[in-house]
Amino acid sequence: MKKLIAVLALAIFLITFFTSPVLAVENKTTCIVYFTGIGCPHCTKADPFVLEQLPEKYPNLVIIEYEIYQQGENAPFLYDYNNLYNSGLGIPLVIFDKESHIIGDNPILKNTEMLLEKREGNPCPLINGDSISFEKLDLSSLPGKPKIWTKDSIGVWVEQFQKPKNLKEDNKNCLTFSKIFSLALVDAVNPCALAVLTLMLIAILTYNPKKRQNILLAGLAFTASVFIMYLFYGLIIIRFFQLIQALTSIKLWLYKILGVLAVGLGILNIKDFVKYKPGGLGTEMPMALRPKLKKIISGITNPIGAFGVGAFVTLFLLPCTVGPYIICGGILSTLSLLKTIPWLLLYNLIFIFPMLLITLVCYIGFTTVENVSGWKDKNIRYLHLVAGVIILSLGIAMVLGLV
């Protein structure tokens, strides 16, 4: 009996000893990060191999895919990974860890399996530089909109809306609001728009000084026209940025470029405070356009004309107001076109607020249009200073990655 027990114990020991390592190996998950782009010809060659063939051949392989062309919010992560992993800015790209990454279709096809064999049980290389096993990874913590590829789960989205609400998401929304609000405020205090409005109101009063309600109606019509046209221009600007972002390098550097543009625009505005000269480059309407604009505005005789002319003169306003709007459009271009509309509505409501305020205070008799025009001329340097400080601060923060 004792011999039988000893034999059984030895058998159990041997079975446990020889099967445990196998099970441990089978349970080891190999995790990699893969950057690709829909429409990229090299990615078209590498995608079937990486996302379909490899998971089928390696059952324990998990691929975290970031597509950066159609999913614009994923694009900045390629830049972030390069900063920490020195992985390069091209696609297709496979990242194992800080020492091992493969870029390009042919290198991926030739070398990926060799690295998979060497890095069995590879932890997931995360965007913050940490490495964690896939079993311990909280998928809701992954930024952007990645897909998870395994043998049994083909291209499963890790949806943003499934993530628990946290302070990081709140901060992101707050930062977006602060950037859009700051840029709109710079546009709102732009002397060009205020000058055009006062010229139009003066023309209306000169034609029929006894009908003060025309101030209200014409001012509202002009403001509504500017609002509608600028909303349209905003959609065009955003769509333009979305189209040019098909080039990966532009997509990755766009935010920094916009920050540099903001810095330059801020310096130009501050220059106008230090040494003012009418028609400053990028900050005011060019002097050559002013006589033509004044002639057009002088022909306004009623609110309907104010609306029509308002739509037309926005073309004259663009040279001096489009700078902040371009920066705004570039920031919003990472969103889908539909999601940009609420932000554009917010921007343009802030932009037209001074126009509404001037219209109302002149209508109720709190002040006159001439006084408003005189105040604008007297304080034009300080308006440039306010705009310059705001947009310069925002630009520096964007370049440094603070916002």
C-alpha positions in Angstrom: 0.0 0.0 0.0 2.8 2.4 0.9 4.5 1.6 -2.4 1.3 2.4 -4.3 1.0 5.8 -2.5 4.6 6.6 -3.2 4.1 5.8 -6.9 1.0 8.0 -7.1 2.7 10.8 -5.3 5.7 10.6 -7.7 3.4 10.5 -10.7 1.5 13.6 -9.5 4.8 15.4 -8.9 6.1 14.6 -12.4 2.9 15.6 -14.1 2.9 18.9 -12.2 6.5 19.5 -12.8 6.4 18.9 -16.6 3.0 20.5 -17.3 3.3 23.7 -15.2 5.9 25.4 -17.4 3.9 24.6 -20.5 0.8 26.1 -19.0 2.8 29.1 -17.8 4.1 29.6 -21.3 0.6 29.2 -22.8 -0.8 31.8 -20.5 1.9 34.3 -21.2 0.3 37.1 -23.3 2.6 39.0 -25.8 1.4 42.6 -26.2 2.5 45.0 -28.9 1.4 48.5 -30.1 0.8 49.0 -33.8 0.4 52.4 -35.6 -1.3 52.4 -39.0 -3.4 54.6 -41.3 -6.3 53.9 -43.6 -5.1 55.0 -47.1 -1.4 54.6 -46.4 -0.1 52.2 -49.2 2.6 50.7 -47.0 0.1 50.1 -44.2 -2.2 48.3 -46.8 0.6 45.8 -47.3 1.4 45.4 -43.6 -2.1 45.4 -42.0 -3.2 41.9 -43.1 0.0 40.4 -41.8 0.0 42.2 -38.5 -3.7 42.3 -37.7 -4.8 39.0 -39.2 -2.0 36.5 -39.8 0.0 37.1 -36.6 -2.9 36.7 -34.2 -3.9 33.5 -36.0 -0.4 32.1 -35.7 0.3 33.3 -32.2 -2.8 32.7 -30.0 -1.4 34.6 -27.1 -0.7 37.8 -29.1 -2.6 41.0 -28.3 -2.2 44.0 -30.6 -3.2 47.5 -29.6 -3.8 49.3 -32.9 -3.8 53.1 -33.3 -5.2 54.2 -36.7 -4.2 57.8 -37.2 -5.7 58.9 -40.5 -9.4 58.4 -39.9 -9.2 58.6 -36.1 -7.5 62.0 -35.8 -7.4 61.8 -32.0 -4.9 59.0 -32.3 -2.4 60.9 -34.3 -0.6 62.8 -31.5 0.2 59.5 -29.8 2.6 58.6 -32.5 4.6 61.8 -31.5 4.3 60.9 -27.8 5.5 57.3 -28.4 8.5 58.7 -30.3 9.4 61.0 -27.5 9.6 58.1 -25.0 10.5 55.1 -27.2 12.4 56.8 -30.0 10.3 54.7 -32.3 10.1 57.2 -35.3 7.3 59.1 -36.8 6.5 56.9 -39.8 3.9 54.2 -40.3 3.3 51.3 -40.3 5.0 50.9 -36.9 5.2 48.0 -34.5 6.4 48.8 -30.9 7.5 46.0 -28.5 9.3 48.1 -25.9 11.8 51.0 -25.7 14.6 49.0 -27.4 12.6 47.1 -30.0 10.4 48.6 -32.7 10.0 48.1 -36.4 9.0 50.7 -39.0 8.0 50.2 -42.6 6.1 47.4 -44.4 9.0 45.2 -45.6 10.9 45.3 -42.2 7.7 44.4 -40.4 7.0 41.5 -42.8 10.6 40.2 -42.4 11.4 40.8 -38.7 8.2 40.9 -36.6 8.0 37.1 -36.1 11.6 36.9 -35.0 11.0 39.5 -32.3 7.8 37.7 -31.2 9.7 34.5 -30.7 12.3 36.4 -28.5 9.7 38.4 -26.5 7.2 35.8 -25.5 5.1 37.3 -22.7 6.0 40.9 -23.7 4.1 43.5 -21.6 2.1 46.2 -23.2 4.3 49.3 -23.9 2.2 52.2 -22.7 2.2 55.8 -23.9 3.5 57.0 -20.5 6.6 54.8 -20.8 5.4 52.1 -18.4 5.1 48.4 -19.3 2.3 46.3 -17.9 1.0 42.8 -18.7 -2.1 42.7 -20.7 -3.9 40.8 -18.0 -3.4 43.7 -15.6 -4.1 46.4 -18.1 -7.2 48.5 -17.6 -8.4 49.0 -21.2 -10.4 52.1 -20.2 -7.1 53.8 -19.3 -5.9 53.7 -22.9 -6.1 57.1 -24.5 -7.7 58.0 -27.8 -9.6 55.4 -29.8 -7.5 52.2 -30.1 -8.6 48.8 -31.3 -7.7 45.5 -29.7 -6.8 42.6 -32.0 -6.4 39.0 -30.8 -7.2 35.6 -32.3 -10.7 35.6 -30.9 -11.4 39.3 -30.9 -10.8 41.0 -34.2 -10.5 44.7 -34.1 -12.6 45.4 -31.0 -13.0 49.2 -30.3 -12.0 50.5 -26.9 -14.6 53.2 -26.9 -14.0 56.6 -25.2 -17.6 56.7 -23.9 -17.0 53.4 -21.9 -14.3 55.1 -19.9 -15.2 56.1 -16.4 -15.5 59.9 -16.0 -12.4 61.2 -14.4 -10.5 64.4 -13.8 -8.3 64.0 -16.8 -11.3 64.1 -19.2 -12.8 67.1 -17.3 -9.4 68.9 -17.6 -9.2 68.1 -21.3 -12.6 69.7 -21.9 -11.7 72.7 -19.7 -8.5 73.2 -21.6 -10.3 73.1 -24.9 -12.8 75.6 -23.6 -10.1 77.9 -22.4 -8.2 77.8 -25.8 -11.4 78.5 -27.8 -12.5 81.2 -25.4 -9.1 83.0 -25.5 -8.9 83.0 -29.3 -12.5 84.2 -29.6 -11.8 87.0 -27.1 -8.8 88.1 -29.2 -11.1 88.2 -32.2 -13.8 90.0 -30.3 -11.6 93.0 -29.3 -10.2 93.3 -32.9 -10.6 97.0 -34.0 -11.5 96.0 -37.5 -14.9 94.5 -36.7 -15.8 97.3 -34.3 -14.8 99.9 -37.0 -16.9 98.3 -39.7 -20.0 98.1 -37.4 -19.7 101.8 -36.4 -19.2 102.9 -40.0 -22.4 101.0 -40.9 -24.4 102.5 -38.0 -23.2 106.0 -38.9 -24.3 105.5 -42.5 -27.8 104.3 -41.4 -28.2 107.4 -39.1 -26.9 109.8 -41.7 -29.5 108.5 -44.2 -32.4 108.7 -41.8 -31.5 110.2 -38.4 -35.0 110.2 -37.0 -35.5 106.5 -37.1 -33.5 105.2 -34.2 -35.0 101.8 -34.4 -33.0 101.4 -37.6 -29.9 101.3 -35.4 -31.2 98.2 -33.6 -32.5 96.5 -36.7 -29.4 97.3 -38.8 -27.0 96.3 -36.1 -28.7 93.0 -35.4 -29.0 92.3 -39.1 -25.3 93.1 -39.7 -24.2 91.0 -36.6 -26.4 88.0 -37.7 -24.9 88.1 -41.1 -21.3 88.2 -39.8 -22.2 85.3 -37.4 -23.5 83.1 -40.2 -20.7 83.9 -42.6 -18.0 83.3 -40.0 -19.6 80.0 -39.0 -19.4 79.0 -42.7 -15.7 80.1 -42.9 -14.9 78.2 -39.8 -16.2 74.9 -41.3 -14.1 75.6 -44.4 -11.0 76.2 -42.3 -11.5 73.0 -40.2 -12.2 70.9 -43.3 -9.0 72.3 -44.9 -6.9 71.2 -41.9 -8.6 67.8 -41.9 -7.6 67.3 -45.5 -4.0 68.3 -45.2 -3.6 66.1 -42.1 -3.6 63.1 -44.4 0.1 63.7 -44.3 1.3 62.2 -41.1 4.2 64.7 -40.5 1.8 67.6 -40.8 -0.7 66.0 -38.4 2.0 65.5 -35.8 3.4 68.9 -35.9 0.2 70.9 -36.6 -0.4 71.8 -33.0 3.1 73.1 -32.5 2.9 75.1 -35.8 -0.4 76.6 -34.6 1.3 77.6 -31.3 4.1 79.3 -33.2 1.5 81.1 -35.3 -0.2 82.3 -32.2 3.1 83.6 -30.8 3.8 85.5 -34.0 0.3 87.0 -34.0 0.7 88.0 -30.3 4.0 89.7 -31.0 2.5 91.6 -34.0 -0.3 92.9 -31.7 2.0 93.9 -29.0 4.1 95.7 -31.6 1.1 97.7 -32.6 0.8 98.8 -28.9 4.4 99.8 -28.7 4.5 101.5 -32.1 1.1 101.8 -33.7 0.7 102.1 -37.4 -2.8 101.8 -39.1 -3.2 98.7 -41.3 -0.7 96.6 -39.4 0.1 93.3 -41.0 -2.1 90.5 -39.7 -3.7 92.7 -37.1 -5.7 95.3 -39.0 -7.4 95.7 -42.3 -4.9 96.8 -45.0 -5.1 100.5 -45.8 -5.7 99.7 -49.5 -9.0 98.0 -48.7 -10.5 100.7 -46.4 -11.7 103.2 -49.1 -13.5 100.4 -51.0 -15.1 99.2 -47.8 -16.2 102.6 -46.8 -17.8 103.2 -50.2 -19.7 100.0 -49.9 -20.9 100.7 -46.4 -22.0 104.3 -47.2 -24.6 102.9 -49.5 -26.5 101.0 -46.7 -29.9 102.6 -46.2 -31.9 99.9 -44.3 -31.6 96.7 -42.2 -31.9 94.4 -45.2 -29.0 96.2 -46.9 -27.1 95.9 -43.6 -27.5 92.1 -43.7 -26.4 91.8 -47.3 -23.5 94.1 -47.0 -22.5 92.4 -43.7 -22.1 89.1 -45.6 -20.0 90.8 -48.2 -17.8 92.8 -46.0 -16.7 89.7 -44.0 -14.3 89.2 -46.9 -12.7 92.6 -46.1 -12.6 91.6 -42.4 -10.9 88.3 -42.9 -7.3 89.7 -43.4 -7.4 91.2 -39.9 -9.5 88.6 -38.0 -8.7 85.3 -39.6 -5.5 84.7 -37.6 -7.1 83.5 -34.3 -9.8 81.7 -36.3 -7.2 79.7 -38.2 -5.6 78.6 -34.9 -9.0 77.7 -33.6 -9.8 75.7 -36.7 -6.5 73.8 -36.5 -7.2 72.9 -32.9 -10.8 71.7 -33.7 -9.7 69.8 -36.8 -9.0 66.7 -34.7 -12.7 66.4 -34.1 -15.3 65.1 -36.5 -16.9 68.0 -38.5 -20.2 67.6 -36.6 -18.6 67.8 -33.2 -16.9 71.1 -34.2 -20.2 72.9 -34.6 -20.9 73.6 -30.9 -17.3 75.0 -30.5 -17.7 77.2 -33.6 -21.1 78.5 -32.2 -19.4 79.3 -28.9 -16.5 81.0 -30.7 -18.7 83.2 -32.9 -21.1 84.1 -30.1 -18.1 85.5 -28.2 -16.8 87.2 -31.4 -20.1 89.1 -32.1 -20.8 90.0 -28.5 -19.1 93.5 -28.7 -21.2 94.1 -31.9 -24.4 93.3 -30.1 -23.3 95.4 -27.1 -22.5 98.4 -29.2 -25.8 98.1 -31.1 -27.8 98.0 -27.9 -26.1 100.8 -26.0 -26.5 103.1 -29.1 -30.1 102.1 -29.6 -31.1 102.9 -25.9 -29.3 106.2 -26.1 -26.6 105.3 -23.5 -24.1 106.7 -25.9 -23.8 107.7 -29.5 -22.2 105.8 -32.4 -19.7 108.7 -32.8 -18.6 108.3 -29.2 -18.1 104.6 -29.7 -16.1 105.2 -32.8 -14.0 107.8 -30.9 -13.4 105.5 -28.0 -12.2 102.8 -30.4 -9.8 105.2 -32.1 -8.5 106.5 -28.7 -7.9 103.1 -27.2 -6.9 101.1 -30.3 -3.4 100.6 -29.0 -4.7 99.1 -25.7 -7.1 96.8 -27.7 -4.0 95.5 -29.5 -2.2 95.0 -26.2 -5.0 93.0 -24.7 -5.2 90.8 -27.8 -1.5 90.4 -28.0 -1.0 89.3 -24.4 -3.8 86.8 -24.6 -2.8 85.1 -27.8 1.0 85.3 -27.0 0.4 83.5 -23.7 -1.8 80.9 -25.4 0.8 80.4 -28.1 3.7 79.9 -25.7 1.6 77.4 -23.7 0.8 75.5 -26.9 4.4 75.3 -28.0 5.5 74.1 -24.6 2.7 71.6 -24.4 1.1 73.2 -21.3 -2.3 73.2 -22.9 
